[in-house]
Amino acid sequence: MDELALNEAMDRYACGDARAFPELHRALAARLLAYLTRMSGSETLAGDLTQETFLRMHRARSSFARGGAVAPWAYAIARNVYLDHARAQKHRGTERLPSDPGAEPPDARGADAEAVAIASETARAVERTLASLPASQRDAFILLRYEGLSVQDAAAVLGTTTSAVKLRAFRAYEALRAALEELKRRPEADRGAGRGAEEGNDDRPATTRPERSGRRGKGQAGVRGGADGE
């Protein structure tokens, strides 16, 4: 469904047409699930947060401005759902439940062991860096780089200016680039030690083998919208 059709479906839903809800759900569910998975680090948790997002959209449907854009409105609600959950978890003294599996590991099927190890370590480096960033920078980066929102729509979601979004996302990108450059510069001896240990201990479970580091994977394209001059 294109954005115009999506916006029209939301107009009908806001006016009480319940038949428009399946259209909205089909168009937005996967996008919101992906966004909340990146925010929370768990697809299981993100599924629950996505359901809560649609529930809040239903409750707030009458307040939707007719003719407005649905995507920024829906992402803003999803972000508030995540923030409410994070605050509740922090209040209880934990950011992640013991049963939470966390981010899904990379799929090893059809890939050699070294490629999987490199991809896994790169993904962990990105996850650690994003987690260490100020929330404002992380949110701007995720909305632009991963969710594909325009700078204007991201600004609407975050309740700030387009210049602020560009600057926050640029700083996040710079932090990620530095982290991945550091990963790339790790001594070859470290990578060799990991290979040697693994070759000499093939009978050990994979979880006890030293992990490799090394080449950096793809995925360092600049943030859409840029931040030149900001």
C-alpha positions in Angstrom: 0.0 0.0 0.0 1.4 3.4 -0.9 1.5 6.3 1.5 -1.5 8.0 -0.1 -3.7 4.9 0.1 -2.5 4.4 3.7 -3.4 7.9 4.7 -6.8 7.5 3.1 -7.4 4.3 5.0 -6.5 6.1 8.2 -9.0 8.8 7.4 -11.8 6.2 7.0 -10.7 4.5 10.2 -10.7 7.8 12.2 -14.2 8.4 10.9 -15.4 5.1 12.3 -15.0 2.7 9.4 -13.8 -0.5 11.1 -13.2 -2.2 7.8 -10.1 0.1 7.3 -8.3 -1.5 10.2 -7.1 -4.6 8.4 -5.6 -2.4 5.7 -3.7 -0.4 8.2 -2.5 -3.4 10.0 -1.2 -5.1 6.9 0.6 -1.9 5.9 2.1 -1.0 9.2 2.6 -4.2 11.3 5.8 -5.4 9.8 7.3 -1.9 9.8 6.4 -1.2 13.5 7.6 -4.7 14.5 11.0 -4.1 12.9 11.3 -0.7 14.5 10.4 -2.0 18.0 12.7 -4.9 17.6 15.6 -2.6 17.0 14.6 -0.4 19.9 14.1 -3.3 22.4 16.6 -5.8 21.1 14.0 -8.6 21.2 11.5 -9.7 18.6 9.4 -11.4 21.2 9.1 -8.3 23.2 8.6 -6.2 20.1 5.6 -8.3 19.2 3.9 -7.4 22.4 4.8 -3.7 22.0 3.4 -3.7 18.4 0.1 -5.0 19.7 0.1 -2.3 22.3 0.9 0.3 19.6 -2.2 -0.8 17.6 -4.3 -0.7 20.7 -3.3 2.9 21.4 -3.8 3.8 17.7 -7.3 2.5 18.0 -8.0 4.5 21.2 -6.5 7.7 19.6 -8.0 7.3 16.2 -10.6 10.1 16.6 -7.8 12.5 17.4 -6.0 11.8 14.1 -5.9 14.9 11.9 -7.8 14.1 8.7 -5.5 14.3 5.7 -2.4 13.9 7.9 0.4 11.4 7.4 -0.1 8.1 9.2 3.5 6.8 9.3 5.0 9.5 11.6 1.9 9.3 13.8 2.2 5.5 14.2 5.9 5.6 14.8 5.5 8.3 17.5 2.9 6.1 19.2 5.2 3.1 18.9 8.1 5.1 20.4 6.0 6.1 23.3 5.0 2.5 23.9 8.6 1.5 24.0 9.6 4.3 26.3 6.8 3.5 28.7 7.9 -0.1 28.8 11.6 0.9 29.4 10.6 3.2 32.2 8.5 0.5 33.8 11.4 -2.1 33.5 13.8 0.4 35.0 11.5 1.1 37.9 11.5 -2.6 38.6 15.3 -2.7 38.5 15.8 -4.6 35.3 16.0 -3.6 31.6 15.5 -7.2 30.3 13.6 -10.1 31.6 15.7 -13.3 32.3 13.6 -15.2 29.8 14.1 -12.6 27.1 16.2 -14.2 24.3 17.5 -10.8 23.1 18.4 -10.1 19.5 18.2 -13.0 17.1 21.6 -14.6 16.2 22.6 -14.5 12.5 21.5 -17.5 10.4 24.5 -19.7 9.8 22.8 -21.7 6.9 24.6 -21.3 3.6 27.5 -19.3 5.1 31.0 -20.4 6.2 32.0 -20.3 9.8 34.3 -17.3 9.4 31.7 -15.2 7.6 29.2 -16.0 10.4 31.7 -15.1 13.1 32.6 -11.8 11.4 28.9 -10.9 10.9 28.1 -11.8 14.5 30.9 -9.7 16.0 30.1 -6.8 13.8 26.4 -7.0 14.8 27.4 -7.1 18.5 29.7 -4.1 18.0 26.8 -2.1 16.4 24.4 -3.2 19.1 26.8 -2.2 21.9 27.5 1.2 20.3 23.8 2.0 19.7 23.1 1.0 23.3 25.8 3.4 24.6 24.5 6.4 22.7 22.2 9.1 24.1 18.6 8.1 23.4 18.1 11.1 21.2 20.9 10.1 18.9 20.0 6.4 18.8 16.3 7.2 18.0 17.2 9.6 15.2 19.6 7.1 13.6 17.2 4.1 13.8 14.4 6.1 12.2 16.5 7.4 9.4 18.9 4.5 8.7 16.8 1.5 9.5 13.2 2.5 9.2 13.7 4.7 6.1 11.8 7.7 7.3 12.5 11.1 5.8 14.2 13.7 8.0 10.9 15.6 8.2 8.9 12.5 9.3 11.6 11.6 11.9 11.5 15.1 13.2 7.7 14.8 13.6 8.1 11.5 15.5 10.7 12.9 17.8 9.1 16.2 18.3 12.1 18.2 17.2 13.5 20.1 14.2 15.0 18.6 11.0 18.4 20.1 11.8 18.4 18.5 15.2 17.5 15.1 13.7 20.3 15.4 11.1 22.9 16.3 13.8 21.8 13.5 16.1 21.9 10.9 13.4 25.2 12.1 12.1 26.8 11.9 15.6 25.4 8.3 15.9 26.8 7.4 12.6 30.2 8.8 13.5 30.2 6.7 16.8 29.3 3.6 14.8 32.0 4.3 12.2 34.6 4.7 15.0 33.5 1.5 16.7 33.7 -0.5 13.4 37.1 1.0 12.5 38.4 -0.1 15.9 37.1 -3.6 15.3 38.9 -3.6 11.9 42.2 -2.5 13.5 42.2 -5.3 16.0 45.5 -7.2 15.8 45.8 -10.0 13.3 47.4 -12.0 16.1 44.1 -11.9 18.0 42.3 -13.3 14.9 45.0 -16.0 14.4 44.8 -17.1 18.0 41.1 -17.6 17.7 41.5 -19.7 14.6 44.3 -21.8 16.0 42.3 -22.5 19.2 39.3 -23.5 17.2 41.2 -25.8 14.9 42.8 -27.5 17.8 39.6 -28.0 19.7 37.0 -29.1 17.2 35.3 -31.4 19.7 34.4 -28.5 22.0 30.9 -27.0 21.9 30.8 -23.9 19.6 29.8 -21.7 22.6 33.2 -22.3 24.3 35.3 -21.5 21.2 37.0 -18.1 21.0 35.2 -15.9 18.6 37.0 -14.2 15.8 37.1 -10.6 14.9 38.3 -9.0 11.7 36.9 -7.7 8.6 34.1 -5.3 8.8 30.8 -6.1 7.0 28.8 -3.9 4.8 26.3 -1.5 6.2 28.2 1.7 6.8 26.3 3.8 4.2 25.6 7.3 5.4 22.4 8.3 7.0 19.8 9.2 4.5 19.2 12.9 4.6 22.8 13.6 5.6 24.2 15.9 8.1 26.7 17.9 6.1 27.2 21.3 7.5 25.1 20.6 10.6 
